[in-house]
Amino acid sequence: MLTAVVVLFLPFRRISLSIYGALAALVFCGFVIYDTDNLIKRYSYDEYIWAAVALYLDIINLFLSLLTIFRASKA
């Protein structure tokens, strides 16, 4: 949230959006790794829906952060 506020006030819009997207992509890559580890170790066989939802949301957020990077490179 703090980085989004900083991005609003920086004069370097393209660079700041690229940095914001790259940091978000790194965070969501970490979430994918963490949730995959949880899928293997924590979730039982009957909880496959919750595991799939967790991974699905991580991949969607990773895709949105990549779109932020691509939008910044086009602007």
C-alpha positions in Angstrom: 0.0 0.0 0.0 2.8 2.4 0.8 4.5 1.8 -2.5 1.3 2.6 -4.3 1.1 6.0 -2.6 4.8 6.6 -3.4 4.1 5.7 -7.1 1.4 8.4 -7.3 3.8 11.2 -6.3 7.0 10.2 -8.2 7.6 12.1 -11.4 9.1 9.0 -13.0 5.9 7.3 -13.8 7.2 4.6 -16.1 10.1 3.7 -13.9 8.1 3.7 -10.7 5.4 1.5 -12.3 8.0 -0.9 -13.5 9.6 -1.2 -10.1 6.2 -1.6 -8.4 5.2 -4.3 -10.8 8.6 -6.1 -10.4 8.3 -6.0 -6.6 4.8 -7.3 -6.8 5.8 -10.1 -9.2 8.6 -11.2 -6.8 6.2 -11.2 -3.8 3.6 -13.3 -5.7 6.3 -15.7 -6.9 7.1 -16.2 -3.2 3.4 -16.8 -2.5 3.3 -19.4 -5.3 6.2 -21.2 -3.7 4.8 -20.9 -0.2 1.3 -22.2 -1.3 2.8 -25.0 -3.3 4.8 -26.1 -0.2 1.5 -25.9 1.9 -0.2 -27.9 -0.8 2.3 -30.7 -0.4 2.7 -30.6 3.4 -0.4 -29.1 5.0 -3.5 -29.9 2.9 -5.0 -33.3 3.1 -6.5 -35.2 0.2 -10.0 -33.8 0.9 -8.9 -30.2 0.9 -7.9 -30.0 -2.8 -10.4 -27.2 -3.5 -8.8 -24.8 -1.0 -5.4 -25.7 -2.3 -6.5 -25.0 -5.9 -8.1 -21.7 -4.9 -4.9 -20.6 -3.1 -2.7 -21.4 -6.1 -5.3 -19.9 -8.5 -5.3 -16.6 -6.7 -1.5 -16.4 -6.5 -1.3 -17.0 -10.3 -3.9 -14.4 -11.0 -2.1 -11.8 -8.9 1.2 -12.7 -10.5 -0.4 -12.2 -13.9 -1.8 -8.8 -12.9 1.6 -7.7 -11.6 3.1 -8.7 -14.9 0.5 -6.7 -16.7 1.5 -3.7 -14.6 5.1 -4.1 -15.9 4.0 -4.4 -19.5 1.7 -1.4 -19.1 4.6 0.6 -17.8 6.9 -0.4 -20.7 4.2 0.7 -23.2 3.4 4.0 -21.6 
